[in-house]
Amino acid sequence: MMTMFLDDLLSTLKNPPTYLLVSFGIMIAIAIITTIIGFKVEKMDVKAKPNKGMTAVLEGVGGFNTFVKSYVGKQYGFITPIVLTMSLYVFISNISGIIALDTPTKYATITFSMSITAFLVIQIAGLKSKGLRHFKGIFEPLWPMFPLNLVSEFVPILSMALRLFGNIAGGALILTLIYGITGWASVFITPAFHLIFDIGFGLIQTIVIVLLTIIFASMKIDEADLDLV
């Protein structure tokens, strides 16, 4: 079994699927752009007026910080950067089909990796906030509830992954059918459907996975951390 797994892994590394290459490309692009923005922010003169682009970035990040803080309190410093990065990745992946790229989020491998990341953020936030008391919750309100509580901890991984995968893959399938049916006329017909399925559904699914991650994390936070000074 292990030999088969290693053989499959080596085969994937030698001939990576297109969606995996697109996924890496998106991650590298996000890393480069955010690093450049970070350097510019560090070098900004506090007395200087930023340009419109930088103002939009600062306002957007500040607003996102405030939003997350309202749910998770003092733990926003840990959660915000990860969730914001995840939201950028998911949204760009969702709309990548517009420029004829193989949309990463229409593959369960990618959506499960996103939901596992969300799960780790939720659990680590609980540990940072409550310490080992975080694990006490799976025995409440009565210890016989342990099996059900344990299952409920992992259900969000499945639900978030399948929700994202189902919506994006479904939209991609519908667009493929429309292209096949309309032929040369697809140039005039499909832009409206791309607007709905790629941008519209892509934005909605990004908002959903971000909100679910933040809400689930807020349920793990100690009440004392919600009282910001």
C-alpha positions in Angstrom: 0.0 0.0 0.0 2.8 2.4 0.9 4.7 1.5 -2.2 1.6 2.3 -4.4 1.1 5.6 -2.6 4.8 6.6 -3.2 4.5 5.6 -6.8 1.4 7.7 -7.3 3.1 10.6 -5.5 6.2 10.4 -7.7 4.0 10.2 -10.8 2.1 13.3 -9.7 5.3 15.2 -9.1 6.7 14.3 -12.5 3.5 15.1 -14.3 1.5 17.5 -12.2 -2.1 18.1 -13.3 -2.9 21.5 -14.8 -5.1 22.6 -12.0 -2.3 22.0 -9.5 0.1 24.2 -11.6 -2.6 26.9 -11.7 -3.0 26.6 -8.0 0.7 27.0 -7.3 0.7 30.0 -9.7 -2.1 31.7 -7.9 -0.4 31.1 -4.5 2.9 32.5 -5.8 1.2 35.5 -7.3 -0.6 36.3 -4.0 2.7 35.9 -2.1 4.5 38.2 -4.4 1.8 40.9 -4.6 1.2 40.9 -0.8 4.9 41.1 -0.1 5.3 44.1 -2.4 2.3 45.8 -0.7 3.8 45.0 2.7 7.1 46.6 1.8 5.3 49.7 0.5 3.3 50.0 3.7 6.4 49.7 5.9 8.1 52.4 4.0 5.2 54.8 3.9 5.6 58.1 5.6 2.8 58.4 8.3 2.3 62.0 7.3 2.1 61.3 3.6 -1.2 60.8 1.9 -1.4 57.4 0.2 -2.6 57.0 -3.4 -6.1 55.7 -4.2 -4.9 52.1 -4.7 -3.0 52.0 -1.4 -6.0 53.7 0.3 -8.3 51.0 -1.0 -6.0 48.2 0.2 -5.6 49.8 3.7 -9.3 50.4 4.1 -10.1 46.9 2.9 -7.6 45.2 5.3 -8.7 47.5 8.1 -12.4 46.7 7.5 -11.7 43.0 7.4 -9.7 43.2 10.6 -12.6 45.0 12.3 -15.1 42.4 11.0 -13.0 39.4 12.3 -12.3 41.2 15.6 -16.1 41.6 16.2 -16.4 37.7 16.1 -13.2 36.4 17.7 -11.9 39.3 19.8 -8.3 39.2 20.8 -7.6 36.2 18.5 -8.1 38.3 15.4 -4.3 38.8 15.0 -3.9 35.0 14.4 -7.1 34.4 12.4 -7.3 37.4 10.1 -4.1 36.9 8.0 -4.9 33.3 7.3 -8.5 33.8 6.5 -7.8 36.8 4.3 -5.2 34.9 2.4 -7.5 31.9 2.0 -10.3 34.2 0.8 -8.0 35.7 -1.9 -6.9 32.3 -3.0 -10.4 30.8 -3.2 -11.9 33.8 -5.0 -9.0 34.0 -7.6 -9.3 30.2 -8.1 -13.0 30.5 -8.5 -12.8 33.1 -11.3 -9.7 31.7 -13.0 -11.9 30.0 -15.6 -12.7 33.4 -17.1 -9.2 33.4 -18.6 -9.5 29.8 -19.7 -7.5 28.4 -16.8 -8.3 25.0 -15.2 -10.2 26.2 -12.1 -8.5 24.6 -9.1 -11.6 24.8 -6.9 -13.6 22.5 -9.1 -11.4 19.7 -7.9 -12.1 18.0 -4.5 -8.4 17.8 -3.7 -8.2 21.6 -3.5 -11.5 22.2 -1.7 -10.6 19.6 0.9 -7.2 21.3 1.4 -9.1 24.6 2.0 -11.5 23.0 4.5 -8.7 21.3 6.3 -6.9 24.6 6.6 -10.1 26.1 8.0 -10.4 23.3 10.5 -6.8 23.8 11.7 -7.4 27.6 12.1 -10.6 26.8 14.2 -8.8 24.3 16.4 -5.7 26.3 16.9 -7.7 29.4 17.7 -9.5 27.4 20.4 -6.2 26.2 21.8 -4.7 29.7 21.8 -7.7 31.1 23.6 -8.5 28.3 26.1 -5.4 26.2 26.3 -6.1 22.5 27.1 -9.6 23.5 28.2 -10.4 23.6 24.5 -10.7 19.8 24.5 -13.1 19.9 27.3 -15.9 20.9 24.9 -16.1 17.5 23.3 -17.2 16.0 26.6 -20.0 18.5 27.2 -22.7 18.6 28.3 -22.3 14.9 29.3 -19.3 12.7 28.7 -21.4 10.0 26.8 -21.8 12.8 24.1 -18.1 12.4 23.3 -18.5 10.3 20.1 -21.1 12.7 18.6 -19.2 15.8 19.6 -16.0 14.4 18.1 -17.8 13.7 14.8 -19.3 17.2 14.8 -15.8 18.6 15.0 -14.9 17.0 11.7 -18.2 17.5 9.9 -17.3 21.1 8.8 -14.3 19.7 6.8 -16.7 17.6 4.7 -19.5 20.2 4.4 -17.2 23.1 3.5 -15.3 21.1 1.0 -18.3 19.6 -0.7 -20.2 22.9 -0.8 -17.3 24.7 -2.5 -16.5 21.8 -4.9 -20.2 21.2 -5.8 -20.9 24.8 -6.7 -17.8 25.5 -8.7 -17.7 22.1 -10.4 -21.5 22.4 -11.2 -21.0 25.8 -12.7 -18.0 24.6 -14.8 -20.1 21.7 -16.1 -23.0 24.0 -17.1 -20.6 26.3 -18.9 -19.1 23.4 -20.8 -22.5 22.2 -21.9 -23.4 25.8 -23.0 -20.2 26.0 -25.1 -21.0 22.6 -26.7 -24.6 23.5 -27.5 -24.1 27.1 -28.8 -20.9 26.5 -30.9 -19.7 29.7 -32.5 -22.5 31.7 -30.9 -20.9 31.0 -27.5 -18.8 34.2 -28.0 -22.0 36.2 -27.6 -23.9 34.0 -25.2 -21.4 32.8 -22.6 -20.1 36.1 -21.1 -23.4 36.5 -19.1 -23.1 32.9 -17.8 -19.4 33.5 -16.9 -20.6 36.5 -14.9 -23.1 34.4 -13.0 -21.2 31.1 -12.5 -17.6 32.3 -12.3 -17.8 35.8 -10.7 -21.2 35.6 -8.9 -21.0 32.0 -7.5 -17.2 32.4 -7.0 -17.8 35.5 -4.8 -20.6 33.9 -2.9 -18.7 30.7 -2.2 -15.7 32.8 -1.0 -17.9 34.7 1.4 -19.4 31.4 2.6 -16.2 29.7 3.4 -14.8 32.8 5.1 -17.9 33.3 7.2 -18.1 29.7 8.3 -14.4 29.6 9.3 -14.8 32.8 11.4 -18.1 31.7 12.9 -16.9 28.2 13.8 -13.7 29.8 15.3 -15.8 32.2 17.4 -17.5 29.3 19.0 -14.1 28.1 20.3 -13.0 31.4 21.7 -13.0 32.0 25.5 -15.5 34.8 26.5 -12.6 36.7 28.2 -11.0 37.1 24.8 -14.1 38.7 23.3 -13.8 41.6 25.8 -11.4 43.8 23.8 -9.6 46.5 25.7 
